[in-house]
Amino acid sequence: MAAESQSLMNKLEQAVLKKVDLADKSPSRYFVRAMLATAFLTLATNMAFMVGEKVNHVDPTHSLGKLMYALFFGWALVMILFMNSELFTSNAMYFSAKLTRKVVKPSKAAKVLVLCYIGNFVGAIAMSALIVYSGTWGESIGEFATSAVAAKLAKPPMDIFLQGIIANFVVNTAVIVSLNLKDDMAKVTSLVFIVFIFALFGSEHVIANFSAFSTVFFANNFAGFDLMALLSNFLFATLGNIVGGGLLIGVVYVWLNKGDFKYKD
């Protein structure tokens, strides 16, 4: 068990050192990897929106669209992890863990996280614009996506913050589970069905919101967005995501594995 635990800690450490090295030597390449993460995320978000819209249209009585949306949304994390791209919310876990173990300096961690956050934002905007302006949605994006985004923007800050904790707690649970699995099919299955939890809950994941908000923003010709509500969502979702992934997964699991104990991960 001790060897397995050390193996997990080593995986986290090596991942962080690799990220820092790339951000130091080639910020542009790191930035593109961050953009790619939300390119994949935006593709999966739009696919899930379309599935939800079509299911609700076929069977409006039972409102099964949200269930199907959650099921298909999980493929976003599959693409992100298997394509070696950079997601801010999983990096919150990686760097919190390694800051706790003093593997990386705070200034280095901050540089990577800021670069990743901005790259995620730019990637979401770029892919959303490409999807919408390519005519993929046709004449209308539909009620499913627009109502989902409107509901997010109507939430009070405390709800956004607490749901942000839940969202990234779930996402980084999926990341840790995938790190402990060797079989690719097992990884895919676990990622899809664990992410299903937060997607079904409708919890607030700031990077996923970059994709959803950008898509609806472009599809509705820049109308219907309250700037303060948008900034509030981004701010409190970000803070909640840092707590959920960084503190409750990253820091907690480092603490659980410190000390001379046989019971380790």
C-alpha positions in Angstrom: 0.0 0.0 0.0 2.8 2.4 0.8 4.4 1.9 -2.6 1.0 2.6 -4.3 0.6 5.8 -2.2 4.1 7.0 -3.1 3.4 6.2 -6.7 0.3 8.4 -6.6 2.2 11.3 -4.9 5.0 10.9 -7.5 2.5 11.1 -10.3 1.2 14.4 -8.9 4.7 15.7 -8.4 5.9 14.8 -11.8 2.9 16.3 -13.4 3.4 19.6 -11.6 7.1 19.8 -12.5 6.3 19.1 -16.1 3.7 21.9 -16.2 6.1 24.4 -14.5 8.9 23.4 -16.9 6.8 24.0 -20.0 5.4 27.3 -18.7 8.9 28.6 -17.9 10.5 27.5 -21.2 7.7 28.1 -23.6 4.7 30.0 -22.2 3.1 30.1 -25.7 3.0 26.3 -25.9 1.6 26.0 -22.4 -1.0 28.6 -23.3 -2.0 26.6 -26.4 -2.4 23.5 -24.3 -4.7 25.5 -22.0 -6.7 26.6 -25.1 -7.0 23.1 -26.3 -8.6 22.0 -23.0 -11.5 24.4 -23.5 -11.7 23.6 -27.2 -12.5 20.0 -26.2 -14.7 21.1 -23.3 -16.7 23.4 -25.6 -17.2 20.6 -28.1 -18.5 18.3 -25.4 -20.7 21.1 -23.9 -22.3 21.9 -27.3 -22.8 18.2 -28.0 -24.5 17.7 -24.6 -26.6 20.8 -25.1 -27.8 19.4 -28.5 -28.6 16.0 -27.0 -30.5 17.7 -24.1 -32.5 19.9 -26.6 -33.4 17.0 -28.9 -34.5 14.7 -26.0 -36.7 17.4 -24.5 -38.2 18.1 -27.9 -39.0 14.5 -28.4 -40.3 13.9 -24.9 -41.1 17.3 -23.2 -43.3 15.7 -20.5 -40.5 13.9 -18.6 -37.8 16.5 -19.1 -35.1 13.9 -19.6 -32.8 16.4 -21.4 -30.9 17.2 -18.3 -30.2 13.6 -17.6 -28.9 13.0 -21.1 -26.9 16.3 -21.0 -25.1 15.1 -17.9 -24.4 11.7 -19.4 -22.7 13.1 -22.5 -20.9 16.1 -20.8 -18.4 13.8 -19.1 -16.7 13.1 -22.4 -15.2 16.6 -22.0 -12.8 15.4 -19.3 -12.0 12.3 -21.3 -10.8 14.4 -24.2 -8.9 16.8 -21.9 -7.0 14.2 -20.1 -6.2 11.9 -23.0 -5.2 14.8 -25.2 -2.8 16.1 -22.5 -4.3 19.6 -22.4 -4.3 22.0 -19.4 -7.4 22.6 -17.3 -7.4 25.3 -14.5 -9.7 23.4 -12.2 -7.6 20.2 -12.1 -4.5 22.3 -11.8 -5.9 23.8 -8.7 -5.7 20.3 -7.2 -2.3 19.5 -8.5 -0.7 22.7 -7.4 -2.4 22.9 -4.0 -1.0 19.4 -3.3 2.5 20.3 -4.4 2.5 23.7 -2.6 1.6 21.8 0.6 4.5 19.5 0.0 6.7 22.5 -0.9 7.6 20.9 -4.3 7.0 24.2 -6.2 7.3 27.9 -5.2 4.0 29.9 -4.9 5.2 32.3 -7.6 5.7 29.4 -10.1 2.3 28.0 -9.2 0.6 31.4 -9.6 2.3 31.9 -13.0 1.0 28.5 -14.4 -2.5 28.9 -12.9 -3.0 32.4 -14.3 -1.6 31.4 -17.7 -3.9 28.3 -17.7 -7.0 30.3 -16.6 -6.6 32.9 -19.4 -5.8 30.2 -21.9 -8.9 28.3 -20.9 -11.0 31.5 -21.3 -9.6 32.2 -24.8 -10.0 28.7 -26.0 -13.6 28.6 -24.9 -14.4 31.8 -26.7 -12.6 30.7 -29.9 -14.3 27.3 -30.1 -17.7 28.7 -29.2 -17.4 31.3 -32.0 -16.3 28.6 -34.4 -19.3 26.3 -33.6 -21.9 29.0 -33.6 -20.7 30.9 -36.7 -20.1 27.7 -38.7 -23.9 27.3 -38.6 -23.7 24.1 -36.5 -26.7 25.2 -34.5 -28.8 26.3 -37.5 -31.3 29.0 -36.8 -31.5 28.8 -33.1 -29.5 27.3 -30.2 -32.7 26.2 -28.5 -34.3 26.6 -25.1 -32.3 23.9 -23.3 -29.0 25.8 -23.5 -30.4 29.3 -23.0 -32.5 28.4 -20.0 -29.5 26.5 -18.4 -27.3 29.6 -18.8 -30.0 31.9 -17.6 -30.5 29.8 -14.4 -26.7 29.9 -13.7 -26.6 33.7 -14.0 -29.6 34.1 -11.7 -27.9 32.2 -8.8 -26.8 34.2 -5.7 -23.1 34.4 -5.0 -23.2 32.0 -2.0 -25.0 29.3 -4.0 -22.4 29.7 -6.8 -19.5 29.4 -4.3 -20.9 26.3 -2.6 -21.8 24.6 -5.9 -18.4 25.5 -7.1 -16.9 23.5 -4.3 -19.1 20.5 -5.2 -18.2 20.7 -8.9 -14.5 20.7 -8.5 -14.6 18.2 -5.7 -16.3 15.8 -8.2 -14.0 16.7 -11.1 -10.8 16.1 -9.2 -12.2 12.9 -7.7 -12.5 11.8 -11.3 -8.9 12.9 -12.0 -7.5 11.0 -8.9 -9.5 7.9 -9.8 -8.2 7.9 -13.4 -4.6 8.3 -12.1 -5.1 5.1 -10.1 -6.4 3.1 -13.0 -4.2 1.4 -15.6 -6.8 0.3 -18.2 -7.9 3.0 -20.6 -11.5 1.8 -20.8 -11.8 1.8 -17.0 -10.5 5.4 -17.0 -13.0 6.5 -19.7 -15.9 4.9 -17.9 -14.9 6.4 -14.5 -14.4 9.8 -15.9 -17.8 9.9 -17.7 -19.8 8.6 -14.8 -18.1 10.6 -12.0 -18.4 13.9 -13.9 -22.0 12.9 -14.5 -22.6 13.8 -10.8 -21.8 17.4 -11.0 -23.3 17.9 -14.5 -26.6 16.4 -13.3 -26.5 18.6 -10.1 -25.9 21.7 -12.3 -23.0 22.7 -10.0 -20.8 25.6 -11.0 -17.5 24.8 -12.8 -16.0 28.1 -13.9 -14.2 26.7 -17.0 -17.3 24.8 -18.1 -19.2 28.0 -17.7 -16.7 29.8 -20.0 -17.8 27.4 -22.7 -21.5 27.4 -22.0 -21.8 31.2 -21.6 -19.7 31.9 -24.7 -21.8 29.6 -26.9 -25.1 31.2 -25.8 -23.5 34.7 -26.0 -22.6 34.2 -29.6 -25.8 32.3 -30.6 -27.9 35.1 -29.1 -26.0 37.9 -30.9 -24.4 39.2 -27.7 -27.7 39.9 -26.1 -29.2 38.9 -22.7 -26.2 39.0 -20.5 -25.8 41.0 -17.4 -22.2 41.9 -16.9 -22.2 42.0 -13.1 -24.0 38.6 -13.0 -21.5 37.2 -15.4 -18.5 38.5 -13.3 -20.1 37.3 -10.1 -20.5 33.8 -11.5 -16.9 33.7 -12.7 -15.5 35.0 -9.4 -17.5 32.8 -7.0 -17.3 29.7 -9.1 -13.5 30.2 -9.3 -13.2 30.5 -5.6 -15.5 27.5 -5.0 -13.5 25.4 -7.5 -10.2 26.3 -5.8 -11.7 25.1 -2.4 -13.3 22.0 -3.8 -10.4 20.8 -5.8 -7.4 22.5 -4.2 -8.3 22.3 -0.5 -10.7 19.3 -0.2 -8.8 17.0 -2.6 -5.3 18.3 -3.1 -4.4 19.4 0.4 -6.5 16.8 2.2 -5.0 13.9 0.3 -1.4 15.2 1.0 -2.3 15.4 4.7 -3.8 11.9 4.6 -0.6 10.5 3.2 1.8 12.2 5.5 3.3 10.4 8.4 4.5 6.9 9.1 1.3 5.0 8.7 0.5 1.8 6.9 -3.0 3.1 5.8 -2.2 5.2 2.8 -3.7 5.5 -0.7 
